[in-house]
């Protein structure tokens, strides 16, 4: 386990809250402090930490990896922020994108042409973890002269096959 300042701060907060609660039950401060020290790791790792993970949407950030992109499509959201920030795919040709990311999953609809736009490819990035997540992450890759000029992330509403 890596001890970080945030971990220490949260442990201190849990300890203080436990101490204050136990002090209302029994006014012997030494006993409340001893029980608080023993209970703090349990309360932190079995109560506080799971609740914190449910309500926050933190996820790991990873560097772009073509093999991981194709093998784990549900975890693509972990790579996209770094890919956009580092301009990894800017200037890459359509053929190279196909070899790196695979065939486009769908094309953007162009209302002016009343047809799909072959210069805007879309890929699903997966669903970010969190208790209240109702959207899936997607990325739109825009081409000009068969070269990538922009990547744009957006969210789509989650739909299920049995919903009508």
Backbone as a printed PyTorch tensor [residue, N CA C, xyz], in Angstrom:
tensor([[[  0.8430,  -1.1730,   0.0000],
         [  0.0000,   0.0000,   0.0000],
         [  0.8900,   1.2370,   0.0000]],

        [[  0.5190,   2.1870,  -0.8140],
         [  1.2510,   3.4420,  -0.8870],
         [  0.5480,   4.4460,   0.0190]],

        [[  1.3100,   5.0010,   0.9410],
         [  0.7380,   5.9860,   1.8560],
         [  0.8830,   7.3650,   1.2220]],

        [[ -0.2500,   7.9550,   0.9050],
         [ -0.2790,   9.2720,   0.2840],
         [ -0.8480,  10.2850,   1.2640]],

        [[ -0.6030,  11.5740,   1.0300],
         [ -1.1770,  12.5960,   1.9200],
         [ -2.7030,  12.5270,   2.0020]],

        [[ -3.3510,  12.2260,   0.8860],
         [ -4.8100,  12.1300,   0.8870],
         [ -5.2890,  10.9680,   1.7590]],

        [[ -4.5950,   9.8340,   1.7030],
         [ -4.9240,   8.6940,   2.5570],
         [ -4.7960,   9.0700,   4.0270]],

        [[ -3.7190,   9.7380,   4.3730],
         [ -3.4990,  10.1450,   5.7690],
         [ -4.5860,  11.1110,   6.2190]],

        [[ -4.9230,  12.0740,   5.3680],
         [ -5.9710,  13.0510,   5.7160],
         [ -7.2980,  12.3400,   5.9510]],

        [[ -7.6700,  11.4300,   5.0380],
         [ -8.9290,  10.6940,   5.2000],
         [ -8.9160,   9.8150,   6.4490]],

        [[ -7.7890,   9.1790,   6.7400],
         [ -7.6940,   8.3620,   7.9590],
         [ -7.8450,   9.2240,   9.2080]],

        [[ -7.2450,  10.3920,   9.2030],
         [ -7.3800,  11.2980,  10.3510],
         [ -8.8300,  11.7380,  10.5150]],

        [[ -9.4920,  12.0370,   9.4080],
         [-10.9010,  12.4370,   9.4720],
         [-11.7480,  11.3050,  10.0460]],

        [[-11.5250,  10.0820,   9.5740],
         [-12.2870,   8.9350,  10.0760],
         [-11.9910,   8.7220,  11.5550]],

        [[-10.7190,   8.8530,  11.9470],
         [-10.3560,   8.6970,  13.3550],
         [-11.0670,   9.7310,  14.2220]],

        [[-11.0430,  10.9940,  13.8100],
         [-11.6770,  12.0620,  14.6000],
         [-13.1740,  11.8150,  14.7200]],

        [[-13.8130,  11.4320,  13.6160],
         [-15.2550,  11.1630,  13.6690],
         [-15.5760,   9.9810,  14.5800]],

        [[-14.7770,   8.9310,  14.4830],
         [-14.9720,   7.7910,  15.3780],
         [-14.7560,   8.1760,  16.8360]],

        [[-13.7100,   8.9450,  17.0910],
         [-13.4080,   9.3770,  18.4610],
         [-14.5600,  10.2030,  19.0310]],

        [[-15.0540,  11.1460,  18.2280],
         [-16.1700,  11.9810,  18.6950],
         [-17.4220,  11.1450,  18.9450]],

        [[-17.6960,  10.1810,  18.0660],
         [-18.8530,   9.3170,  18.2630],
         [-18.6910,   8.4560,  19.5110]],

        [[-17.5420,   7.8130,  19.6550],
         [-17.3170,   6.9370,  20.8070],
         [-17.2620,   7.7240,  22.1150]],

        [[-16.8670,   8.9650,  22.0400],
         [-16.8240,   9.8110,  23.2310],
         [-18.2370,  10.1120,  23.7420]],

        [[-19.2300,  10.0570,  22.8760],
         [-20.6100,  10.2640,  23.3320],
         [-21.1500,   9.0250,  24.0490]],

        [[-20.5860,   7.8630,  23.7110],
         [-21.0120,   6.6120,  24.3280],
         [-20.3560,   6.4290,  25.6980]],

        [[-19.0490,   6.6750,  25.7670],
         [-18.2890,   6.5060,  27.0030],
         [-17.3450,   7.6940,  27.1340]],

        [[-17.3600,   8.3620,  28.2820],
         [-16.5880,   9.5870,  28.4510],
         [-15.1430,   9.3510,  28.8660]],

        [[-14.6950,   8.1150,  28.9130],
         [-13.2870,   7.8520,  29.1890],
         [-12.5120,   8.0520,  27.8890]],

        [[-11.7560,   9.1290,  27.8370],
         [-11.0780,   9.5090,  26.6000],
         [-10.0360,   8.4730,  26.1810]],

        [[ -9.3170,   7.8780,  27.1060],
         [ -8.2940,   6.9000,  26.7600],
         [ -8.9200,   5.6660,  26.1020]],

        [[-10.0930,   5.2620,  26.5680],
         [-10.7780,   4.1160,  25.9870],
         [-11.3350,   4.4660,  24.6000]],

        [[-11.9040,   5.6500,  24.4740],
         [-12.4170,   6.0980,  23.1700],
         [-11.2850,   6.2050,  22.1520]],

        [[-10.1400,   6.7270,  22.5810],
         [ -8.9900,   6.8530,  21.6790],
         [ -8.4720,   5.4740,  21.2620]],

        [[ -8.3770,   4.5440,  22.2070],
         [ -7.8920,   3.1960,  21.9120],
         [ -8.8270,   2.4710,  20.9340]],

        [[-10.1150,   2.5300,  21.1940],
         [-11.0850,   1.8820,  20.3010],
         [-11.0790,   2.5640,  18.9260]],

        [[-10.9270,   3.8730,  18.8990],
         [-10.8750,   4.6060,  17.6310],
         [ -9.6620,   4.1980,  16.8050]],

        [[ -8.5170,   4.0420,  17.4510],
         [ -7.3040,   3.6220,  16.7420],
         [ -7.4910,   2.2320,  16.1380]],

        [[ -8.1170,   1.3360,  16.8790],
         [ -8.3300,  -0.0290,  16.3930],
         [ -9.3710,  -0.0620,  15.2770]],

        [[-10.4420,   0.7050,  15.4220],
         [-11.5350,   0.6610,  14.4530],
         [-11.3050,   1.4920,  13.1880]],

        [[-10.4240,   2.4800,  13.2450],
         [-10.2270,   3.3750,  12.1020],
         [ -9.9050,   2.6430,  10.8020]],

        [[ -8.9380,   1.7180,  10.7680],
         [ -8.6800,   1.0330,   9.4790],
         [ -9.8820,   0.2430,   8.9610]],

        [[-10.6220,  -0.3880,   9.8640],
         [-11.7890,  -1.1620,   9.4300],
         [-12.8820,  -0.2610,   8.8780]],

        [[-13.1760,   0.8090,   9.5850],
         [-14.2170,   1.7330,   9.1290],
         [-13.7930,   2.3940,   7.8230]],

        [[-12.5140,   2.7330,   7.7160],
         [-12.0330,   3.3880,   6.4990],
         [-12.1570,   2.4580,   5.2910]],

        [[-11.6000,   1.2430,   5.3920],
         [-11.5370,   0.3580,   4.2320],
         [-12.8330,  -0.3960,   3.9420]],

        [[-13.7130,  -0.5410,   4.9310],
         [-14.9580,  -1.2790,   4.6930],
         [-16.1970,  -0.3990,   4.6220]],

        [[-16.0880,   0.8640,   4.9570],
         [-17.2470,   1.7550,   4.9190],
         [-16.9470,   3.0180,   4.1140]],

        [[-15.9790,   3.7940,   4.5710],
         [-15.6920,   5.0870,   3.9520],
         [-15.1820,   4.9440,   2.5160]],

        [[-14.1750,   4.1070,   2.3090],
         [-13.5550,   3.9510,   0.9930],
         [-14.5310,   3.4270,  -0.0640]],

        [[-15.3300,   2.3960,   0.2260],
         [-16.3110,   1.9550,  -0.7900],
         [-17.3320,   3.0350,  -1.1490]],

        [[-17.7940,   3.7710,  -0.1600],
         [-18.7510,   4.8440,  -0.4440],
         [-18.0910,   5.9400,  -1.2720]],

        [[-16.8470,   6.2620,  -0.9640],
         [-16.1050,   7.2530,  -1.7390],
         [-15.9550,   6.8070,  -3.1860]],

        [[-15.6810,   5.5390,  -3.4180],
         [-15.5470,   5.0230,  -4.7850],
         [-16.8700,   5.0000,  -5.5330]],

        [[-17.9570,   4.8070,  -4.8340],
         [-19.2640,   4.7780,  -5.4840],
         [-19.6730,   6.1650,  -5.9590]],

        [[-19.4410,   7.1840,  -5.1410],
         [-19.9100,   8.5290,  -5.5020],
         [-18.9150,   9.3140,  -6.3420]],

        [[-17.6440,   8.9060,  -6.3750],
         [-16.6750,   9.6120,  -7.2180],
         [-16.5270,   8.8600,  -8.5340]],

        [[-16.0560,   9.5580,  -9.5570],
         [-15.8800,   8.9060, -10.8470],
         [-14.4090,   8.8470, -11.2390]],

        [[-13.5320,   8.6840, -10.2740],
         [-12.1130,   8.5860, -10.5530],
         [-11.8290,   7.3150, -11.3370]],

        [[-10.9570,   7.4080, -12.3140],
         [-10.5000,   6.2280, -13.0380],
         [ -9.0390,   6.4220, -13.4120]],

        [[ -8.3580,   5.3190, -13.6210],
         [ -6.9450,   5.3510, -13.9620],
         [ -6.7510,   5.9360, -15.3540]],

        [[ -5.6770,   6.6680, -15.5250],
         [ -5.3040,   7.1940, -16.8280],
         [ -4.1770,   6.3380, -17.3850]],

        [[ -4.2800,   5.9730, -18.6370],
         [ -3.2640,   5.1470, -19.2750],
         [ -2.8110,   5.7950, -20.5770]],

        [[ -1.6060,   5.4330, -21.0020],
         [ -1.1130,   5.8660, -22.2960],
         [ -1.7800,   5.0420, -23.3870]],

        [[ -1.8330,   5.5980, -24.5880],
         [ -2.4550,   4.8970, -25.7020],
         [ -1.6620,   3.6390, -26.0460]],

        [[ -2.3790,   2.5460, -26.2380],
         [ -1.7990,   1.2690, -26.6260],
         [ -2.7820,   0.6060, -27.5920]],

        [[ -2.3530,   0.4220, -28.8260],
         [ -3.2360,  -0.1220, -29.8630],
         [ -3.7750,  -1.5010, -29.4960]],

        [[ -2.9410,  -2.3380, -28.9170],
         [ -3.3750,  -3.6890, -28.5480],
         [ -4.4450,  -3.6450, -27.4560]],

        [[ -4.2340,  -2.8020, -26.4420],
         [ -5.2250,  -2.6680, -25.3680],
         [ -6.5210,  -2.0600, -25.9090]],

        [[ -6.4170,  -1.1430, -26.8800],
         [ -7.5960,  -0.5140, -27.4770],
         [ -8.5030,  -1.5600, -28.1230]],

        [[ -7.8980,  -2.4800, -28.8710],
         [ -8.7110,  -3.4710, -29.5720],
         [ -9.1440,  -4.6240, -28.6700]],

        [[ -8.3320,  -4.9800, -27.6720],
         [ -8.6720,  -6.1110, -26.8060],
         [ -9.6620,  -5.7570, -25.7020]],

        [[ -9.6360,  -4.5230, -25.2070],
         [-10.5180,  -4.1010, -24.1090],
         [-11.2990,  -2.8450, -24.4790]],

        [[-12.2850,  -2.9510, -25.3600],
         [-13.0210,  -1.7540, -25.7610],
         [-13.7560,  -1.0600, -24.6120]],

        [[-14.0900,  -1.7890, -23.5690],
         [-14.8130,  -1.1820, -22.4420],
         [-13.9160,  -0.2950, -21.5950]],

        [[-12.6010,  -0.3810, -21.7740],
         [-11.6670,   0.4200, -20.9730],
         [-10.9470,   1.4940, -21.7880]],

        [[-11.4660,   1.7940, -22.9560],
         [-10.8340,   2.8110, -23.7990],
         [-10.8620,   4.1960, -23.1650]],

        [[-11.8470,   4.4640, -22.3230],
         [-11.9500,   5.7790, -21.6820],
         [-10.7060,   6.0910, -20.8410]],

        [[ -9.9640,   5.0530, -20.4140],
         [ -8.7510,   5.2700, -19.6370],
         [ -7.6250,   5.8380, -20.4900]],

        [[ -7.6550,   5.6060, -21.7970],
         [ -6.5800,   6.0410, -22.6870],
         [ -6.8770,   7.3390, -23.4250]],

        [[ -8.1350,   7.7090, -23.5500],
         [ -8.4920,   8.7830, -24.4720],
         [ -7.9830,  10.1500, -24.0250]],

        [[ -7.9740,  10.4460, -22.7320],
         [ -7.5220,  11.7630, -22.2820],
         [ -6.0640,  11.9970, -22.6560]],

        [[ -5.2130,  11.0030, -22.4210],
         [ -3.8040,  11.1310, -22.7720],
         [ -3.6200,  11.1890, -24.2840]],

        [[ -4.4200,  10.4250, -25.0170],
         [ -4.3200,  10.4080, -26.4770],
         [ -4.6400,  11.7810, -27.0550]],

        [[ -5.6630,  12.4290, -26.5320],
         [ -6.0410,  13.7580, -27.0130],
         [ -5.0130,  14.7960, -26.5840]],

        [[ -4.5780,  14.7480, -25.3330],
         [ -3.6290,  15.7410, -24.8210],
         [ -2.2740,  15.6700, -25.5280]],

        [[ -1.8470,  14.4720, -25.8960],
         [ -0.5260,  14.3220, -26.5120],
         [ -0.5580,  14.3890, -28.0390]],

        [[ -1.7320,  14.5820, -28.6130],
         [ -1.8880,  14.6230, -30.0740],
         [ -1.3080,  13.3800, -30.7440]],

        [[ -1.4680,  12.2380, -30.1130],
         [ -0.9180,  10.9790, -30.6170],
         [ -1.4470,  10.6320, -32.0020]],

        [[ -2.7050,  10.8990, -32.2680],
         [ -3.3130,  10.4800, -33.5250],
         [ -3.4540,  11.6050, -34.5530]],

        [[ -3.1080,  12.8240, -34.1930],
         [ -3.2320,  13.9530, -35.1220],
         [ -2.2380,  13.7670, -36.2680]],

        [[ -2.7360,  13.9020, -37.4920],
         [ -1.8940,  13.7660, -38.6780],
         [ -1.7590,  12.3450, -39.1870]],

        [[ -2.4030,  11.3960, -38.5130],
         [ -2.3250,   9.9900, -38.9120],
         [ -3.3470,   9.7240, -40.0210]],

        [[ -2.9840,   8.8770, -40.9790],
         [ -3.8740,   8.5920, -42.1140],
         [ -4.9960,   7.6330, -41.7090]],

        [[ -6.0090,   7.5390, -42.5660],
         [ -7.1350,   6.6330, -42.3180],
         [ -6.6660,   5.1870, -42.2400]],

        [[ -5.7310,   4.8080, -43.0940],
         [ -5.2190,   3.4350, -43.0890],
         [ -4.5120,   3.1300, -41.7640]],

        [[ -3.7300,   4.0730, -41.2900],
         [ -3.0340,   3.8700, -40.0180],
         [ -4.0190,   3.8140, -38.8590]],

        [[ -5.0670,   4.6410, -38.9030],
         [ -6.0950,   4.6140, -37.8600],
         [ -6.7860,   3.2580, -37.8560]],

        [[ -7.0790,   2.7270, -39.0410],
         [ -7.7020,   1.4090, -39.1240],
         [ -6.8060,   0.3430, -38.5230]],

        [[ -5.5040,   0.4350, -38.7520],
         [ -4.6010,  -0.5720, -38.1820],
         [ -4.4020,  -0.3740, -36.6840]],

        [[ -4.4480,   0.8740, -36.1930],
         [ -4.2690,   1.1420, -34.7590],
         [ -5.5390,   0.8890, -33.9510]],

        [[ -6.6760,   1.3960, -34.4480],
         [ -7.9280,   1.3560, -33.6890],
         [ -8.9240,   0.3200, -34.1960]],

        [[ -8.7070,  -0.1810, -35.3820],
         [ -9.6790,  -1.0710, -35.9930],
         [-10.6250,  -0.2770, -36.8840]],

        [[-11.4970,  -0.9810, -37.5640],
         [-12.4810,  -0.3390, -38.4450],
         [-13.4050,   0.5510, -37.6140]],

        [[-13.8250,   1.6620, -38.2080],
         [-14.7260,   2.5660, -37.4800],
         [-15.9680,   1.8100, -37.0360]],

        [[-16.4780,   2.1740, -35.8640],
         [-17.6530,   1.4860, -35.3380],
         [-18.9420,   2.0610, -35.9190]],

        [[-18.9470,   3.3680, -36.1840],
         [-20.0570,   3.9850, -36.8950],
         [-19.5900,   5.3310, -37.4270]],

        [[-20.3240,   5.8370, -38.4060],
         [-20.0070,   7.1190, -39.0300],
         [-21.0160,   8.1610, -38.5460]],

        [[-20.5640,   9.4050, -38.4760],
         [-21.4460,  10.5000, -38.0760],
         [-22.4360,  10.7950, -39.2080]],

        [[-23.6770,  11.0730, -38.8370],
         [-24.7190,  11.4020, -39.8070],
         [-24.6180,  12.8760, -40.1690]],

        [[-24.6340,  13.1580, -41.4540],
         [-24.5850,  14.5310, -41.9490],
         [-25.9610,  14.8860, -42.4850]],

        [[-26.6580,  15.7860, -41.7970],
         [-28.0190,  16.1580, -42.2040],
         [-28.0440,  16.8790, -43.5520]],

        [[-26.9970,  17.6430, -43.8540],
         [-26.9730,  18.3730, -45.1240],
         [-26.9220,  17.4120, -46.3050]],

        [[-26.1400,  16.3640, -46.1880],
         [-26.0170,  15.3720, -47.2620],
         [-27.0900,  14.2920, -47.1920]],

        [[-27.7300,  14.1870, -46.0330],
         [-28.6860,  13.1120, -45.7660],
         [-28.0030,  11.7480, -45.9400]],

        [[-26.7650,  11.6800, -45.4490],
         [-25.9830,  10.4430, -45.5450],
         [-24.9060,  10.4690, -44.4560]],

        [[-24.2340,   9.3390, -44.2970],
         [-23.1440,   9.2620, -43.3360],
         [-21.9290,  10.0080, -43.8680]],

        [[-21.2250,  10.6800, -42.9730],
         [-20.0180,  11.4200, -43.3220],
         [-18.8180,  10.4850, -43.1710]],

        [[-18.1630,  10.1450, -44.2620],
         [-17.0340,   9.2110, -44.2160],
         [-15.7670,   9.8310, -43.6370]],

        [[-15.8270,  11.1180, -43.3260],
         [-14.6750,  11.7910, -42.7210],
         [-14.8360,  11.9910, -41.2140]],

        [[-15.8540,  11.3920, -40.6310],
         [-16.0580,  11.4670, -39.1780],
         [-16.3600,  10.0690, -38.6570]],

        [[-15.3330,   9.4570, -38.0830],
         [-15.4390,   8.0950, -37.5510],
         [-15.6930,   8.1540, -36.0610]],

        [[-16.4660,   7.2180, -35.5510],
         [-16.7950,   7.1680, -34.1300],
         [-16.4150,   5.8180, -33.5420]],

        [[-15.9620,   5.8780, -32.2950],
         [-15.6330,   4.6740, -31.5340],
         [-16.2350,   4.8100, -30.1410]],

        [[-16.7260,   3.7130, -29.6080],
         [-17.2180,   3.6920, -28.2280],
         [-16.0160,   3.5640, -27.3060]],

        [[-16.0610,   4.2730, -26.1660],
         [-14.9590,   4.2510, -25.2100],
         [-15.2760,   3.4540, -23.9530]],

        [[-16.5030,   3.0430, -23.7850],
         [-16.9000,   2.3170, -22.5850],
         [-17.6680,   3.2170, -21.6300]],

        [[-17.9290,   2.6910, -20.4560],
         [-18.7050,   3.4090, -19.4380],
         [-17.7910,   3.7010, -18.2640]],

        [[-17.6590,   4.9760, -17.9300],
         [-16.8270,   5.3350, -16.7850],
         [-17.4790,   4.8050, -15.5130]],

        [[-16.6690,   4.3160, -14.5700],
         [-17.2430,   3.7780, -13.3370],
         [-17.8830,   4.8670, -12.4850]],

        [[-18.8910,   4.4910, -11.7530],
         [-19.5890,   5.4080, -10.8690],
         [-21.0180,   4.9380, -10.6550]],

        [[-21.5650,   5.2890,  -9.5320],
         [-22.9030,   4.8140,  -9.1820],
         [-23.9940,   5.4820, -10.0060]],

        [[-23.7710,   6.7050, -10.4220],
         [-24.8320,   7.4590, -11.0800],
         [-24.5390,   7.6900, -12.5600]],

        [[-23.7710,   6.8150, -13.1710],
         [-23.4100,   6.9530, -14.5690],
         [-24.5750,   6.5200, -15.4490]],

        [[-25.0290,   7.4240, -16.3020],
         [-26.1340,   7.1170, -17.2070],
         [-25.7250,   7.2960, -18.6650]],

        [[-24.4540,   7.6260, -18.9010],
         [-23.9750,   7.8670, -20.2570],
         [-22.7720,   6.9940, -20.5690]],

        [[-22.6220,   6.6810, -21.8540],
         [-21.4100,   5.9940, -22.2950],
         [-20.5290,   7.0150, -23.0050]],

        [[-19.2360,   6.8090, -22.9270],
         [-18.2750,   7.7140, -23.5260],
         [-18.0150,   7.2990, -24.9690]],

        [[-17.8370,   8.2830, -25.8490],
         [-17.5430,   8.0340, -27.2590],
         [-16.5190,   9.0560, -27.7400]],

        [[-15.8610,   8.7400, -28.8500],
         [-14.9300,   9.6930, -29.4640],
         [-15.2440,   9.7770, -30.9530]],

        [[-15.1730,  10.9970, -31.4660],
         [-15.3590,  11.2400, -32.8910],
         [-14.0170,  11.7000, -33.4510]],

        [[-13.5480,  11.0040, -34.4760],
         [-12.2880,  11.3420, -35.1220],
         [-12.6160,  11.9890, -36.4570]],

        [[-12.1390,  13.2210, -36.6570],
         [-12.4300,  13.9770, -37.8660],
         [-11.2200,  13.9570, -38.7870]],

        [[-11.4800,  13.6450, -40.0540],
         [-10.4260,  13.5900, -41.0680],
         [-10.5890,  14.7400, -42.0500]],

        [[ -9.4570,  15.1890, -42.5700],
         [ -9.4420,  16.1400, -43.6750],
         [ -8.2720,  15.7350, -44.5650]],

        [[ -8.5390,  15.5150, -45.8330],
         [ -7.5300,  15.0060, -46.7770],
         [ -6.9320,  13.6910, -46.2880]],

        [[ -7.7920,  12.8260, -45.7570],
         [ -7.4070,  11.4970, -45.2450],
         [ -6.4100,  11.5360, -44.0990]],

        [[ -6.3460,  12.6410, -43.3630],
         [ -5.4810,  12.7590, -42.1820],
         [ -6.3360,  13.2320, -40.9980]],

        [[ -6.0230,  12.7410, -39.8080],
         [ -6.7670,  13.1350, -38.6080],
         [ -6.4530,  14.5930, -38.2880]],

        [[ -7.5130,  15.3810, -38.1060],
         [ -7.3140,  16.7820, -37.7160],
         [ -7.8610,  17.0590, -36.3130]],

        [[ -8.7800,  16.2070, -35.8200],
         [ -9.3630,  16.4700, -34.5020],
         [ -9.9560,  15.2050, -33.9030]],

        [[ -9.8960,  15.1450, -32.5730],
         [-10.5690,  14.1100, -31.7980],
         [-11.4770,  14.8280, -30.8110]],

        [[-12.7250,  14.3910, -30.7420],
         [-13.6870,  15.0380, -29.8390],
         [-14.4230,  13.9580, -29.0660]],

        [[-14.4040,  14.0670, -27.7430],
         [-15.1590,  13.1110, -26.9330],
         [-16.5600,  13.6600, -26.6880]],

        [[-17.4920,  12.7520, -26.5630],
         [-18.8700,  13.1220, -26.2340],
         [-19.5200,  11.9490, -25.5220]],

        [[-20.7050,  12.1890, -25.0000],
         [-21.4200,  11.1570, -24.2620],
         [-22.7580,  10.8720, -24.9410]],

        [[-23.1310,   9.5970, -24.8990],
         [-24.4420,   9.1790, -25.3940],
         [-25.1940,   8.5300, -24.2570]],

        [[-26.4970,   8.6650, -24.2880],
         [-27.3550,   8.0370, -23.2830],
         [-27.2450,   6.5220, -23.3860]],

        [[-27.1470,   5.8660, -22.2600],
         [-27.1190,   4.4000, -22.2440],
         [-28.4890,   3.8580, -22.6120]],

        [[-28.5240,   2.9300, -23.5370],
         [-29.7670,   2.2600, -23.8870],
         [-29.5250,   0.7610, -23.8310]],

        [[-30.5590,   0.0400, -23.5150],
         [-30.4760,  -1.4170, -23.4000],
         [-31.4300,  -2.0280, -24.3960]],

        [[-31.0920,  -3.2330, -24.8470],
         [-31.8830,  -3.8850, -25.8880],
         [-33.3350,  -4.1120, -25.5110]],

        [[-33.6110,  -4.4210, -24.2430],
         [-34.9750,  -4.7330, -23.8380],
         [-35.8010,  -3.4890, -23.5040]],

        [[-35.2110,  -2.2850, -23.6060],
         [-35.9770,  -1.0510, -23.3680],
         [-36.6950,  -0.6580, -24.6520]],

        [[-37.8780,  -0.0850, -24.5020],
         [-38.6150,   0.3700, -25.6800],
         [-38.9110,   1.8300, -25.5970]]])
